[in-house]
Amino acid sequence: KRRIGVMTSGGDAPGMNGAVRAVVRMSIAQNCESYVILEGYEGLVQGGDMIKEMGWEDVRGYLSEGGTLIGTARCKSFMERPGRLAAAKNMVLKGIDALIICGGDGSLTGADKFRGEWPGLVAELVEKGDLTAEQVEPFKHLNIVGLVGSIDNDLSMTDATIGCYSSLGRICESVDYIDATAFSHQRAFVIEVMGRHCGWLALMAGVSTGADFVFIPENPPSDDWEKEMCHIIKQHRDMGKRKTIVIVAEGAIDRSLNKITPSMVKDLLTNQLGLDTRITTLGHVQRGGTACAYDRMLSTLQGAEAVKAVLDATPETPSPVICILENKIVRRPLLEAVKQTHEVAEAIEAKDFDRAMSLRDAEFAE
Ligand code: F6P
């Protein structure tokens, strides 16, 4: 029987549990044995009880739980070769030669690197006498399949990452709460939302709540943004608006790549417009909590597809990442998706914002 491992890695995202549940149950339904790796790559490096066989019943109730029940970590030791050697040994000892990873682009790139190194790693383990040639014989290749779990919706080649719609829903709900108190006192609120290099959460929250102004990294405001923002907000106030909402993505910058912070925006609203202004940083409230229906559905369909991708894989197939494009669950080459994702970050760093935006537009038009 084939043994398939599943783990979650990097920042948790609502829907990760749905993905684990789907992988476990689909593996069993396909007559494979299913294993979870606890605490992300850390569990792979430590081995032993951190790699646990799962039965059908073990994932009961997972769909309605937030976070990731099997744990996650940003593991340093896996980044070094000795850590990956230990991980390869633990996998061979458990008889696992396929890994499905639900995480962000960094976690998925690490997995593909592991796959590339795999033959060298097992050869070294035999050379050192840690494993015998017979033990490694059935484990010539490693299969890797990626599932994108991230609230930021920051991977190219997919319309949505697992978690992004839950997070967006939470942000909108929070802005609605803030709206009520802002309206009451005629106040302004500057709300910081997550999204390190990606403005999707901020932009969509702005659209969904009718915010007055939004700052995102891919499309920084004009050099004259202080004036422009104050002008627009004053217009809104002149039209009779009793409240002001400005949404700032965590990674917001100006055209010279200087950070635009909520306190800079607050000072402007206070000093230039005389608005009584407060800052709210939504923080990890955006990341925790249960998954919305969309993320439960997405993680379930994608988890099932990931198992199929493992069973279809040949040593020549590049590692796939499971995406959703125009409402269809599809497989795309993992490294290609990561490369496109990095191109956006590179364009921002090069201050080529037209390119950053056109790359983002192309993602959604694909
Ligand atoms: O990658 C998701 C994310 O939510 C980012 O938007 C944010 O910068 C980061 O995680 C914060 O992660 P942590 O608090 O776990 O370091």
Boltz pocket constraint, residues with backbone or C-beta under 6 A from the ligand:
constraints:
  - pocket:
      binder: B
      contacts: [[A, 11], [A, 104], [A, 150], [A, 151], [A, 152], [A, 194], [A, 195], [A, 196], [A, 250], [A, 287]]
      max_distance: 6.0
